[in-house]
Amino acid sequence: MLETLKELTGFQEAHTFGSIPGAYDTYINAANGDELVKRLMTELEPIGIGHG
């Protein structure tokens, strides 16, 4: 799936989020659904996609 997304978007690098410590670029606590949304907004803010 990741390779397909890279091909479709033209991006060659990816940053992964997941709930298994050490298996992803960024660990997200799966018990807290809001944590992923907040983290994505924080990560994407510098490129103009995050907060307001």
mmCIF entry with sequence, helices, sheets and N, C-alpha, C, O atoms, coordinates in Angstrom:
data_MODEL
# 
_entry.id   MODEL 
# 
_entity.id                         1 
_entity.type                       polymer 
_entity.pdbx_number_of_molecules   1 
# 
_entity_poly.entity_id                      1 
_entity_poly.type                           'polypeptide(L)' 
_entity_poly.nstd_linkage                   no 
_entity_poly.nstd_monomer                   no 
_entity_poly.pdbx_seq_one_letter_code       MLETLKELTGFQEAHTFGSIPGAYDTYINAANGDELVKRLMTELEPIGIGHG 
_entity_poly.pdbx_seq_one_letter_code_can   MLETLKELTGFQEAHTFGSIPGAYDTYINAANGDELVKRLMTELEPIGIGHG 
_entity_poly.pdbx_strand_id                 A 
# 
loop_
_entity_poly_seq.entity_id 
_entity_poly_seq.num 
_entity_poly_seq.mon_id 
_entity_poly_seq.hetero 
1 1  MET n 
1 2  LEU n 
1 3  GLU n 
1 4  THR n 
1 5  LEU n 
1 6  LYS n 
1 7  GLU n 
1 8  LEU n 
1 9  THR n 
1 10 GLY n 
1 11 PHE n 
1 12 GLN n 
1 13 GLU n 
1 14 ALA n 
1 15 HIS n 
1 16 THR n 
1 17 PHE n 
1 18 GLY n 
1 19 SER n 
1 20 ILE n 
1 21 PRO n 
1 22 GLY n 
1 23 ALA n 
1 24 TYR n 
1 25 ASP n 
1 26 THR n 
1 27 TYR n 
1 28 ILE n 
1 29 ASN n 
1 30 ALA n 
1 31 ALA n 
1 32 ASN n 
1 33 GLY n 
1 34 ASP n 
1 35 GLU n 
1 36 LEU n 
1 37 VAL n 
1 38 LYS n 
1 39 ARG n 
1 40 LEU n 
1 41 MET n 
1 42 THR n 
1 43 GLU n 
1 44 LEU n 
1 45 GLU n 
1 46 PRO n 
1 47 ILE n 
1 48 GLY n 
1 49 ILE n 
1 50 GLY n 
1 51 HIS n 
1 52 GLY n 
# 
_struct_asym.id          A 
_struct_asym.entity_id   1 
# 
loop_
_struct_conf.conf_type_id 
_struct_conf.id 
_struct_conf.pdbx_PDB_helix_id 
_struct_conf.beg_label_comp_id 
_struct_conf.beg_label_asym_id 
_struct_conf.beg_label_seq_id 
_struct_conf.pdbx_beg_PDB_ins_code 
_struct_conf.end_label_comp_id 
_struct_conf.end_label_asym_id 
_struct_conf.end_label_seq_id 
_struct_conf.pdbx_end_PDB_ins_code 
_struct_conf.beg_auth_comp_id 
_struct_conf.beg_auth_asym_id 
_struct_conf.beg_auth_seq_id 
_struct_conf.end_auth_comp_id 
_struct_conf.end_auth_asym_id 
_struct_conf.end_auth_seq_id 
_struct_conf.pdbx_PDB_helix_class 
_struct_conf.details 
_struct_conf.pdbx_PDB_helix_length 
HELX_P HELX_P1 AA1 LEU A 2  ? THR A 9  ? LEU A 2  THR A 9  1 ? 8  
HELX_P HELX_P2 AA2 GLY A 33 ? LEU A 44 ? GLY A 33 LEU A 44 1 ? 12 
HELX_P HELX_P3 AA3 GLU A 45 ? ILE A 47 ? GLU A 45 ILE A 47 5 ? 3  
# 
_struct_conf_type.id          HELX_P 
_struct_conf_type.criteria    ? 
_struct_conf_type.reference   ? 
# 
_struct_sheet.id               AA1 
_struct_sheet.type             ? 
_struct_sheet.number_strands   2 
_struct_sheet.details          ? 
# 
_struct_sheet_order.sheet_id     AA1 
_struct_sheet_order.range_id_1   1 
_struct_sheet_order.range_id_2   2 
_struct_sheet_order.offset       ? 
_struct_sheet_order.sense        parallel 
# 
loop_
_struct_sheet_range.sheet_id 
_struct_sheet_range.id 
_struct_sheet_range.beg_label_comp_id 
_struct_sheet_range.beg_label_asym_id 
_struct_sheet_range.beg_label_seq_id 
_struct_sheet_range.pdbx_beg_PDB_ins_code 
_struct_sheet_range.end_label_comp_id 
_struct_sheet_range.end_label_asym_id 
_struct_sheet_range.end_label_seq_id 
_struct_sheet_range.pdbx_end_PDB_ins_code 
_struct_sheet_range.beg_auth_comp_id 
_struct_sheet_range.beg_auth_asym_id 
_struct_sheet_range.beg_auth_seq_id 
_struct_sheet_range.end_auth_comp_id 
_struct_sheet_range.end_auth_asym_id 
_struct_sheet_range.end_auth_seq_id 
AA1 1 PHE A 17 ? GLY A 18 ? PHE A 17 GLY A 18 
AA1 2 THR A 26 ? TYR A 27 ? THR A 26 TYR A 27 
# 
loop_
_atom_site.group_PDB 
_atom_site.id 
_atom_site.type_symbol 
_atom_site.label_atom_id 
_atom_site.label_alt_id 
_atom_site.label_comp_id 
_atom_site.label_asym_id 
_atom_site.label_entity_id 
_atom_site.label_seq_id 
_atom_site.pdbx_PDB_ins_code 
_atom_site.Cartn_x 
_atom_site.Cartn_y 
_atom_site.Cartn_z 
_atom_site.occupancy 
_atom_site.B_iso_or_equiv 
_atom_site.pdbx_formal_charge 
_atom_site.auth_seq_id 
_atom_site.auth_comp_id 
_atom_site.auth_asym_id 
_atom_site.auth_atom_id 
_atom_site.pdbx_PDB_model_num 
ATOM 1   N N  . MET A 1 1  ? 0.812  -1.193 0.000  1.00 0.00 ? 1  MET A N  1 
ATOM 2   C CA . MET A 1 1  ? 0.000  0.000  0.000  1.00 0.00 ? 1  MET A CA 1 
ATOM 3   C C  . MET A 1 1  ? 0.857  1.260  0.000  1.00 0.00 ? 1  MET A C  1 
ATOM 4   O O  . MET A 1 1  ? 0.572  2.217  -0.719 1.00 0.00 ? 1  MET A O  1 
ATOM 5   N N  . LEU A 1 2  ? 1.902  1.250  0.808  1.00 0.00 ? 2  LEU A N  1 
ATOM 6   C CA . LEU A 1 2  ? 2.776  2.416  0.879  1.00 0.00 ? 2  LEU A CA 1 
ATOM 7   C C  . LEU A 1 2  ? 3.435  2.692  -0.463 1.00 0.00 ? 2  LEU A C  1 
ATOM 8   O O  . LEU A 1 2  ? 3.543  3.846  -0.877 1.00 0.00 ? 2  LEU A O  1 
ATOM 9   N N  . GLU A 1 3  ? 3.870  1.657  -1.134 1.00 0.00 ? 3  GLU A N  1 
ATOM 10  C CA . GLU A 1 3  ? 4.498  1.833  -2.455 1.00 0.00 ? 3  GLU A CA 1 
ATOM 11  C C  . GLU A 1 3  ? 3.494  2.393  -3.460 1.00 0.00 ? 3  GLU A C  1 
ATOM 12  O O  . GLU A 1 3  ? 3.852  3.220  -4.298 1.00 0.00 ? 3  GLU A O  1 
ATOM 13  N N  . THR A 1 4  ? 2.260  1.956  -3.382 1.00 0.00 ? 4  THR A N  1 
ATOM 14  C CA . THR A 1 4  ? 1.226  2.468  -4.277 1.00 0.00 ? 4  THR A CA 1 
ATOM 15  C C  . THR A 1 4  ? 0.984  3.949  -4.023 1.00 0.00 ? 4  THR A C  1 
ATOM 16  O O  . THR A 1 4  ? 0.862  4.727  -4.970 1.00 0.00 ? 4  THR A O  1 
ATOM 17  N N  . LEU A 1 5  ? 0.913  4.346  -2.763 1.00 0.00 ? 5  LEU A N  1 
ATOM 18  C CA . LEU A 1 5  ? 0.731  5.758  -2.436 1.00 0.00 ? 5  LEU A CA 1 
ATOM 19  C C  . LEU A 1 5  ? 1.897  6.604  -2.925 1.00 0.00 ? 5  LEU A C  1 
ATOM 20  O O  . LEU A 1 5  ? 1.691  7.708  -3.430 1.00 0.00 ? 5  LEU A O  1 
ATOM 21  N N  . LYS A 1 6  ? 3.107  6.105  -2.782 1.00 0.00 ? 6  LYS A N  1 
ATOM 22  C CA . LYS A 1 6  ? 4.276  6.834  -3.283 1.00 0.00 ? 6  LYS A CA 1 
ATOM 23  C C  . LYS A 1 6  ? 4.170  7.034  -4.787 1.00 0.00 ? 6  LYS A C  1 
ATOM 24  O O  . LYS A 1 6  ? 4.474  8.109  -5.303 1.00 0.00 ? 6  LYS A O  1 
ATOM 25  N N  . GLU A 1 7  ? 3.741  6.004  -5.475 1.00 0.00 ? 7  GLU A N  1 
ATOM 26  C CA . GLU A 1 7  ? 3.617  6.079  -6.935 1.00 0.00 ? 7  GLU A CA 1 
ATOM 27  C C  . GLU A 1 7  ? 2.528  7.068  -7.338 1.00 0.00 ? 7  GLU A C  1 
ATOM 28  O O  . GLU A 1 7  ? 2.721  7.867  -8.255 1.00 0.00 ? 7  GLU A O  1 
ATOM 29  N N  . LEU A 1 8  ? 1.401  7.018  -6.666 1.00 0.00 ? 8  LEU A N  1 
ATOM 30  C CA . LEU A 1 8  ? 0.280  7.899  -6.996 1.00 0.00 ? 8  LEU A CA 1 
ATOM 31  C C  . LEU A 1 8  ? 0.555  9.361  -6.680 1.00 0.00 ? 8  LEU A C  1 
ATOM 32  O O  . LEU A 1 8  ? 0.111  10.245 -7.413 1.00 0.00 ? 8  LEU A O  1 
ATOM 33  N N  . THR A 1 9  ? 1.280  9.627  -5.600 1.00 0.00 ? 9  THR A N  1 
ATOM 34  C CA . THR A 1 9  ? 1.527  11.002 -5.179 1.00 0.00 ? 9  THR A CA 1 
ATOM 35  C C  . THR A 1 9  ? 2.821  11.588 -5.716 1.00 0.00 ? 9  THR A C  1 
ATOM 36  O O  . THR A 1 9  ? 2.986  12.807 -5.747 1.00 0.00 ? 9  THR A O  1 
ATOM 37  N N  . GLY A 1 10 ? 3.736  10.732 -6.138 1.00 0.00 ? 10 GLY A N  1 
ATOM 38  C CA . GLY A 1 10 ? 5.031  11.219 -6.588 1.00 0.00 ? 10 GLY A CA 1 
ATOM 39  C C  . GLY A 1 10 ? 6.024  11.419 -5.457 1.00 0.00 ? 10 GLY A C  1 
ATOM 40  O O  . GLY A 1 10 ? 7.175  11.779 -5.706 1.00 0.00 ? 10 GLY A O  1 
ATOM 41  N N  . PHE A 1 11 ? 5.602  11.193 -4.218 1.00 0.00 ? 11 PHE A N  1 
ATOM 42  C CA . PHE A 1 11 ? 6.499  11.310 -3.074 1.00 0.00 ? 11 PHE A CA 1 
ATOM 43  C C  . PHE A 1 11 ? 7.355  10.061 -2.965 1.00 0.00 ? 11 PHE A C  1 
ATOM 44  O O  . PHE A 1 11 ? 6.870  8.956  -3.210 1.00 0.00 ? 11 PHE A O  1 
ATOM 45  N N  . GLN A 1 12 ? 8.611  10.215 -2.604 1.00 0.00 ? 12 GLN A N  1 
ATOM 46  C CA . GLN A 1 12 ? 9.497  9.076  -2.478 1.00 0.00 ? 12 GLN A CA 1 
ATOM 47  C C  . GLN A 1 12 ? 9.796  8.729  -1.015 1.00 0.00 ? 12 GLN A C  1 
ATOM 48  O O  . GLN A 1 12 ? 10.317 7.654  -0.721 1.00 0.00 ? 12 GLN A O  1 
ATOM 49  N N  . GLU A 1 13 ? 9.466  9.635  -0.113 1.00 0.00 ? 13 GLU A N  1 
ATOM 50  C CA . GLU A 1 13 ? 9.695  9.383  1.307  1.00 0.00 ? 13 GLU A CA 1 
ATOM 51  C C  . GLU A 1 13 ? 8.356  9.380  2.026  1.00 0.00 ? 13 GLU A C  1 
ATOM 52  O O  . GLU A 1 13 ? 7.413  10.049 1.604  1.00 0.00 ? 13 GLU A O  1 
ATOM 53  N N  . ALA A 1 14 ? 8.282  8.640  3.091  1.00 0.00 ? 14 ALA A N  1 
ATOM 54  C CA . ALA A 1 14 ? 7.049  8.579  3.879  1.00 0.00 ? 14 ALA A CA 1 
ATOM 55  C C  . ALA A 1 14 ? 7.392  8.644  5.363  1.00 0.00 ? 14 ALA A C  1 
ATOM 56  O O  . ALA A 1 14 ? 8.470  8.231  5.789  1.00 0.00 ? 14 ALA A O  1 
ATOM 57  N N  . HIS A 1 15 ? 6.469  9.160  6.119  1.00 0.00 ? 15 HIS A N  1 
ATOM 58  C CA . HIS A 1 15 ? 6.589  9.209  7.579  1.00 0.00 ? 15 HIS A CA 1 
ATOM 59  C C  . HIS A 1 15 ? 5.426  8.399  8.116  1.00 0.00 ? 15 HIS A C  1 
ATOM 60  O O  . HIS A 1 15 ? 4.269  8.719  7.844  1.00 0.00 ? 15 HIS A O  1 
ATOM 61  N N  . THR A 1 16 ? 5.718  7.354  8.875  1.00 0.00 ? 16 THR A N  1 
ATOM 62  C CA . THR A 1 16 ? 4.661  6.470  9.343  1.00 0.00 ? 16 THR A CA 1 
ATOM 63  C C  . THR A 1 16 ? 4.284  6.747  10.799 1.00 0.00 ? 16 THR A C  1 
ATOM 64  O O  . THR A 1 16 ? 5.123  7.146  11.605 1.00 0.00 ? 16 THR A O  1 
ATOM 65  N N  . PHE A 1 17 ? 3.015  6.530  11.117 1.00 0.00 ? 17 PHE A N  1 
ATOM 66  C CA . PHE A 1 17 ? 2.473  6.669  12.459 1.00 0.00 ? 17 PHE A CA 1 
ATOM 67  C C  . PHE A 1 17 ? 1.875  5.320  12.843 1.00 0.00 ? 17 PHE A C  1 
ATOM 68  O O  . PHE A 1 17 ? 1.203  4.693  12.025 1.00 0.00 ? 17 PHE A O  1 
ATOM 69  N N  . GLY A 1 18 ? 2.104  4.867  14.065 1.00 0.00 ? 18 GLY A N  1 
ATOM 70  C CA . GLY A 1 18 ? 1.529  3.598  14.480 1.00 0.00 ? 18 GLY A CA 1 
ATOM 71  C C  . GLY A 1 18 ? 1.579  3.411  15.983 1.00 0.00 ? 18 GLY A C  1 
ATOM 72  O O  . GLY A 1 18 ? 2.181  4.201  16.710 1.00 0.00 ? 18 GLY A O  1 
ATOM 73  N N  . SER A 1 19 ? 0.934  2.349  16.429 1.00 0.00 ? 19 SER A N  1 
ATOM 74  C CA . SER A 1 19 ? 0.794  2.125  17.863 1.00 0.00 ? 19 SER A CA 1 
ATOM 75  C C  . SER A 1 19 ? 1.739  1.062  18.416 1.00 0.00 ? 19 SER A C  1 
ATOM 76  O O  . SER A 1 19 ? 1.571  0.623  19.553 1.00 0.00 ? 19 SER A O  1 
ATOM 77  N N  . ILE A 1 20 ? 2.727  0.645  17.633 1.00 0.00 ? 20 ILE A N  1 
ATOM 78  C CA . ILE A 1 20 ? 3.718  -0.318 18.106 1.00 0.00 ? 20 ILE A CA 1 
ATOM 79  C C  . ILE A 1 20 ? 5.044  0.425  18.281 1.00 0.00 ? 20 ILE A C  1 
ATOM 80  O O  . ILE A 1 20 ? 5.656  0.834  17.294 1.00 0.00 ? 20 ILE A O  1 
ATOM 81  N N  . PRO A 1 21 ? 5.491  0.603  19.519 1.00 0.00 ? 21 PRO A N  1 
ATOM 82  C CA . PRO A 1 21 ? 6.736  1.339  19.764 1.00 0.00 ? 21 PRO A CA 1 
ATOM 83  C C  . PRO A 1 21 ? 7.907  0.745  18.973 1.00 0.00 ? 21 PRO A C  1 
ATOM 84  O O  . PRO A 1 21 ? 8.147  -0.462 18.998 1.00 0.00 ? 21 PRO A O  1 
ATOM 85  N N  . GLY A 1 22 ? 8.620  1.619  18.276 1.00 0.00 ? 22 GLY A N  1 
ATOM 86  C CA . GLY A 1 22 ? 9.793  1.198  17.527 1.00 0.00 ? 22 GLY A CA 1 
ATOM 87  C C  . GLY A 1 22 ? 9.512  0.693  16.123 1.00 0.00 ? 22 GLY A C  1 
ATOM 88  O O  . GLY A 1 22 ? 10.443 0.514  15.338 1.00 0.00 ? 22 GLY A O  1 
ATOM 89  N N  . ALA A 1 23 ? 8.253  0.462  15.790 1.00 0.00 ? 23 ALA A N  1 
ATOM 90  C CA . ALA A 1 23 ? 7.915  -0.059 14.466 1.00 0.00 ? 23 ALA A CA 1 
ATOM 91  C C  . ALA A 1 23 ? 7.576  1.049  13.465 1.00 0.00 ? 23 ALA A C  1 
ATOM 92  O O  . ALA A 1 23 ? 7.514  0.796  12.262 1.00 0.00 ? 23 ALA A O  1 
ATOM 93  N N  . TYR A 1 24 ? 7.358  2.260  13.948 1.00 0.00 ? 24 TYR A N  1 
ATOM 94  C CA . TYR A 1 24 ? 6.952  3.370  13.096 1.00 0.00 ? 24 TYR A CA 1 
ATOM 95  C C  . TYR A 1 24 ? 7.830  4.588  13.377 1.00 0.00 ? 24 TYR A C  1 
ATOM 96  O O  . TYR A 1 24 ? 8.530  4.636  14.388 1.00 0.00 ? 24 TYR A O  1 
ATOM 97  N N  . ASP A 1 25 ? 7.787  5.559  12.486 1.00 0.00 ? 25 ASP A N  1 
ATOM 98  C CA . ASP A 1 25 ? 8.556  6.785  12.701 1.00 0.00 ? 25 ASP A CA 1 
ATOM 99  C C  . ASP A 1 25 ? 8.041  7.526  13.937 1.00 0.00 ? 25 ASP A C  1 
ATOM 100 O O  . ASP A 1 25 ? 8.827  8.059  14.720 1.00 0.00 ? 25 ASP A O  1 
ATOM 101 N N  . THR A 1 26 ? 6.731  7.556  14.107 1.00 0.00 ? 26 THR A N  1 
ATOM 102 C CA . THR A 1 26 ? 6.119  8.245  15.232 1.00 0.00 ? 26 THR A CA 1 
ATOM 103 C C  . THR A 1 26 ? 5.158  7.308  15.940 1.00 0.00 ? 26 THR A C  1 
ATOM 104 O O  . THR A 1 26 ? 4.255  6.748  15.318 1.00 0.00 ? 26 THR A O  1 
ATOM 105 N N  . TYR A 1 27 ? 5.353  7.139  17.250 1.00 0.00 ? 27 TYR A N  1 
ATOM 106 C CA . TYR A 1 27 ? 4.463  6.300  18.053 1.00 0.00 ? 27 TYR A CA 1 
ATOM 107 C C  . TYR A 1 27 ? 3.219  7.098  18.426 1.00 0.00 ? 27 TYR A C  1 
ATOM 108 O O  . TYR A 1 27 ? 3.319  8.241  18.872 1.00 0.00 ? 27 TYR A O  1 
ATOM 109 N N  . ILE A 1 28 ? 2.051  6.494  18.244 1.00 0.00 ? 28 ILE A N  1 
ATOM 110 C CA . ILE A 1 28 ? 0.784  7.092  18.632 1.00 0.00 ? 28 ILE A CA 1 
ATOM 111 C C  . ILE A 1 28 ? 0.068  6.121  19.555 1.00 0.00 ? 28 ILE A C  1 
ATOM 112 O O  . ILE A 1 28 ? -0.059 4.939  19.233 1.00 0.00 ? 28 ILE A O  1 
ATOM 113 N N  . ASN A 1 29 ? -0.399 6.599  20.690 1.00 0.00 ? 29 ASN A N  1 
ATOM 114 C CA . ASN A 1 29 ? -1.144 5.778  21.633 1.00 0.00 ? 29 ASN A CA 1 
ATOM 115 C C  . ASN A 1 29 ? -2.505 5.444  21.021 1.00 0.00 ? 29 ASN A C  1 
ATOM 116 O O  . ASN A 1 29 ? -3.340 6.335  20.866 1.00 0.00 ? 29 ASN A O  1 
ATOM 117 N N  . ALA A 1 30 ? -2.744 4.183  20.672 1.00 0.00 ? 30 ALA A N  1 
ATOM 118 C CA . ALA A 1 30 ? -3.969 3.766  20.010 1.00 0.00 ? 30 ALA A CA 1 
ATOM 119 C C  . ALA A 1 30 ? -5.202 3.937  20.889 1.00 0.00 ? 30 ALA A C  1 
ATOM 120 O O  . ALA A 1 30 ? -6.316 4.010  20.370 1.00 0.00 ? 30 ALA A O  1 
ATOM 121 N N  . ALA A 1 31 ? -5.032 4.001  22.190 1.00 0.00 ? 31 ALA A N  1 
ATOM 122 C CA . ALA A 1 31 ? -6.169 4.151  23.095 1.00 0.00 ? 31 ALA A CA 1 
ATOM 123 C C  . ALA A 1 31 ? -6.760 5.561  23.041 1.00 0.00 ? 31 ALA A C  1 
ATOM 124 O O  . ALA A 1 31 ? -7.891 5.775  23.478 1.00 0.00 ? 31 ALA A O  1 
ATOM 125 N N  . ASN A 1 32 ? -6.007 6.513  22.510 1.00 0.00 ? 32 ASN A N  1 
ATOM 126 C CA . ASN A 1 32 ? -6.455 7.901  22.453 1.00 0.00 ? 32 ASN A CA 1 
ATOM 127 C C  . ASN A 1 32 ? -6.586 8.327  20.998 1.00 0.00 ? 32 ASN A C  1 
ATOM 128 O O  . ASN A 1 32 ? -5.603 8.754  20.393 1.00 0.00 ? 32 ASN A O  1 
ATOM 129 N N  . GLY A 1 33 ? -7.774 8.220  20.428 1.00 0.00 ? 33 GLY A N  1 
ATOM 130 C CA . GLY A 1 33 ? -8.005 8.555  19.021 1.00 0.00 ? 33 GLY A CA 1 
ATOM 131 C C  . GLY A 1 33 ? -7.674 9.989  18.672 1.00 0.00 ? 33 GLY A C  1 
ATOM 132 O O  . GLY A 1 33 ? -7.244 10.266 17.552 1.00 0.00 ? 33 GLY A O  1 
ATOM 133 N N  . ASP A 1 34 ? -7.865 10.907 19.603 1.00 0.00 ? 34 ASP A N  1 
ATOM 134 C CA . ASP A 1 34 ? -7.573 12.313 19.332 1.00 0.00 ? 34 ASP A CA 1 
ATOM 135 C C  . ASP A 1 34 ? -6.076 12.569 19.179 1.00 0.00 ? 34 ASP A C  1 
ATOM 136 O O  . ASP A 1 34 ? -5.674 13.542 18.541 1.00 0.00 ? 34 ASP A O  1 
ATOM 137 N N  . GLU A 1 35 ? -5.263 11.712 19.753 1.00 0.00 ? 35 GLU A N  1 
ATOM 138 C CA . GLU A 1 35 ? -3.816 11.924 19.708 1.00 0.00 ? 35 GLU A CA 1 
ATOM 139 C C  . GLU A 1 35 ? -3.305 11.930 18.275 1.00 0.00 ? 35 GLU A C  1 
ATOM 140 O O  . GLU A 1 35 ? -2.462 12.757 17.928 1.00 0.00 ? 35 GLU A O  1 
ATOM 141 N N  . LEU A 1 36 ? -3.798 11.024 17.437 1.00 0.00 ? 36 LEU A N  1 
ATOM 142 C CA . LEU A 1 36 ? -3.345 10.977 16.047 1.00 0.00 ? 36 LEU A CA 1 
ATOM 143 C C  . LEU A 1 36 ? -3.711 12.257 15.313 1.00 0.00 ? 36 LEU A C  1 
ATOM 144 O O  . LEU A 1 36 ? -2.879 12.821 14.602 1.00 0.00 ? 36 LEU A O  1 
ATOM 145 N N  . VAL A 1 37 ? -4.926 12.714 15.472 1.00 0.00 ? 37 VAL A N  1 
ATOM 146 C CA . VAL A 1 37 ? -5.368 13.939 14.796 1.00 0.00 ? 37 VAL A CA 1 
ATOM 147 C C  . VAL A 1 37 ? -4.528 15.126 15.239 1.00 0.00 ? 37 VAL A C  1 
ATOM 148 O O  . VAL A 1 37 ? -4.063 15.908 14.409 1.00 0.00 ? 37 VAL A O  1 
ATOM 149 N N  . LYS A 1 38 ? -4.333 15.262 16.549 1.00 0.00 ? 38 LYS A N  1 
ATOM 150 C CA . LYS A 1 38 ? -3.530 16.376 17.064 1.00 0.00 ? 38 LYS A CA 1 
ATOM 151 C C  . LYS A 1 38 ? -2.096 16.308 16.563 1.00 0.00 ? 38 LYS A C  1 
ATOM 152 O O  . LYS A 1 38 ? -1.508 17.331 16.215 1.00 0.00 ? 38 LYS A O  1 
ATOM 153 N N  . ARG A 1 39 ? -1.533 15.109 16.524 1.00 0.00 ? 39 ARG A N  1 
ATOM 154 C CA . ARG A 1 39 ? -0.143 14.953 16.083 1.00 0.00 ? 39 ARG A CA 1 
ATOM 155 C C  . ARG A 1 39 ? 0.001  15.272 14.598 1.00 0.00 ? 39 ARG A C  1 
ATOM 156 O O  . ARG A 1 39 ? 0.970  15.913 14.191 1.00 0.00 ? 39 ARG A O  1 
ATOM 157 N N  . LEU A 1 40 ? -0.962 14.827 13.785 1.00 0.00 ? 40 LEU A N  1 
ATOM 158 C CA . LEU A 1 40 ? -0.922 15.133 12.357 1.00 0.00 ? 40 LEU A CA 1 
ATOM 159 C C  . LEU A 1 40 ? -1.010 16.635 12.118 1.00 0.00 ? 40 LEU A C  1 
ATOM 160 O O  . LEU A 1 40 ? -0.288 17.176 11.280 1.00 0.00 ? 40 LEU A O  1 
ATOM 161 N N  . MET A 1 41 ? -1.879 17.299 12.841 1.00 0.00 ? 41 MET A N  1 
ATOM 162 C CA . MET A 1 41 ? -1.998 18.748 12.677 1.00 0.00 ? 41 MET A CA 1 
ATOM 163 C C  . MET A 1 41 ? -0.699 19.446 13.046 1.00 0.00 ? 41 MET A C  1 
ATOM 164 O O  . MET A 1 41 ? -0.282 20.383 12.365 1.00 0.00 ? 41 MET A O  1 
ATOM 165 N N  . THR A 1 42 ? -0.060 19.000 14.112 1.00 0.00 ? 42 THR A N  1 
ATOM 166 C CA . THR A 1 42 ? 1.212  19.579 14.538 1.00 0.00 ? 42 THR A CA 1 
ATOM 167 C C  . THR A 1 42 ? 2.303  19.316 13.505 1.00 0.00 ? 42 THR A C  1 
ATOM 168 O O  . THR A 1 42 ? 3.090  20.210 13.194 1.00 0.00 ? 42 THR A O  1 
ATOM 169 N N  . GLU A 1 43 ? 2.356  18.096 12.971 1.00 0.00 ? 43 GLU A N  1 
ATOM 170 C CA . GLU A 1 43 ? 3.372  17.735 11.999 1.00 0.00 ? 43 GLU A CA 1 
ATOM 171 C C  . GLU A 1 43 ? 3.195  18.475 10.679 1.00 0.00 ? 43 GLU A C  1 
ATOM 172 O O  . GLU A 1 43 ? 4.175  18.819 10.018 1.00 0.00 ? 43 GLU A O  1 
ATOM 173 N N  . LEU A 1 44 ? 1.932  18.721 10.295 1.00 0.00 ? 44 LEU A N  1 
ATOM 174 C CA . LEU A 1 44 ? 1.665  19.318 8.990  1.00 0.00 ? 44 LEU A CA 1 
ATOM 175 C C  . LEU A 1 44 ? 1.596  20.838 9.020  1.00 0.00 ? 44 LEU A C  1 
ATOM 176 O O  . LEU A 1 44 ? 1.619  21.474 7.966  1.00 0.00 ? 44 LEU A O  1 
ATOM 177 N N  . GLU A 1 45 ? 1.514  21.426 10.191 1.00 0.00 ? 45 GLU A N  1 
ATOM 178 C CA . GLU A 1 45 ? 1.416  22.884 10.318 1.00 0.00 ? 45 GLU A CA 1 
ATOM 179 C C  . GLU A 1 45 ? 2.547  23.642 9.609  1.00 0.00 ? 45 GLU A C  1 
ATOM 180 O O  . GLU A 1 45 ? 2.278  24.652 8.958  1.00 0.00 ? 45 GLU A O  1 
ATOM 181 N N  . PRO A 1 46 ? 3.808  23.186 9.715  1.00 0.00 ? 46 PRO A N  1 
ATOM 182 C CA . PRO A 1 46 ? 4.893  23.933 9.054  1.00 0.00 ? 46 PRO A CA 1 
ATOM 183 C C  . PRO A 1 46 ? 4.755  24.018 7.535  1.00 0.00 ? 46 PRO A C  1 
ATOM 184 O O  . PRO A 1 46 ? 5.351  24.900 6.917  1.00 0.00 ? 46 PRO A O  1 
ATOM 185 N N  . ILE A 1 47 ? 3.993  23.130 6.928  1.00 0.00 ? 47 ILE A N  1 
ATOM 186 C CA . ILE A 1 47 ? 3.837  23.203 5.467  1.00 0.00 ? 47 ILE A CA 1 
ATOM 187 C C  . ILE A 1 47 ? 2.468  23.736 5.073  1.00 0.00 ? 47 ILE A C  1 
ATOM 188 O O  . ILE A 1 47 ? 2.063  23.626 3.915  1.00 0.00 ? 47 ILE A O  1 
ATOM 189 N N  . GLY A 1 48 ? 1.750  24.317 6.042  1.00 0.00 ? 48 GLY A N  1 
ATOM 190 C CA . GLY A 1 48 ? 0.497  24.990 5.755  1.00 0.00 ? 48 GLY A CA 1 
ATOM 191 C C  . GLY A 1 48 ? -0.731 24.115 5.716  1.00 0.00 ? 48 GLY A C  1 
ATOM 192 O O  . GLY A 1 48 ? -1.747 24.532 5.159  1.00 0.00 ? 48 GLY A O  1 
ATOM 193 N N  . ILE A 1 49 ? -0.691 22.930 6.274  1.00 0.00 ? 49 ILE A N  1 
ATOM 194 C CA . ILE A 1 49 ? -1.858 22.051 6.236  1.00 0.00 ? 49 ILE A CA 1 
ATOM 195 C C  . ILE A 1 49 ? -2.465 21.867 7.615  1.00 0.00 ? 49 ILE A C  1 
ATOM 196 O O  . ILE A 1 49 ? -3.583 21.364 7.724  1.00 0.00 ? 49 ILE A O  1 
ATOM 197 N N  . GLY A 1 50 ? -1.775 22.252 8.652  1.00 0.00 ? 50 GLY A N  1 
ATOM 198 C CA . GLY A 1 50 ? -2.252 22.003 10.020 1.00 0.00 ? 50 GLY A CA 1 
ATOM 199 C C  . GLY A 1 50 ? -3.243 23.036 10.508 1.00 0.00 ? 50 GLY A C  1 
ATOM 200 O O  . GLY A 1 50 ? -4.170 23.406 9.788  1.00 0.00 ? 50 GLY A O  1 
ATOM 201 N N  . HIS A 1 51 ? -3.054 23.500 11.722 1.00 0.00 ? 51 HIS A N  1 
ATOM 202 C CA . HIS A 1 51 ? -3.955 24.449 12.374 1.00 0.00 ? 51 HIS A CA 1 
ATOM 203 C C  . HIS A 1 51 ? -4.204 25.683 11.515 1.00 0.00 ? 51 HIS A C  1 
ATOM 204 O O  . HIS A 1 51 ? -3.310 26.196 10.843 1.00 0.00 ? 51 HIS A O  1 
ATOM 205 N N  . GLY A 1 52 ? -5.461 26.141 11.565 1.00 0.00 ? 52 GLY A N  1 
ATOM 206 C CA . GLY A 1 52 ? -5.991 27.333 10.949 1.00 0.00 ? 52 GLY A CA 1 
ATOM 207 C C  . GLY A 1 52 ? -5.153 28.072 10.062 1.00 0.00 ? 52 GLY A C  1 
ATOM 208 O O  . GLY A 1 52 ? -5.576 29.094 9.521  1.00 0.00 ? 52 GLY A O  1 
# 
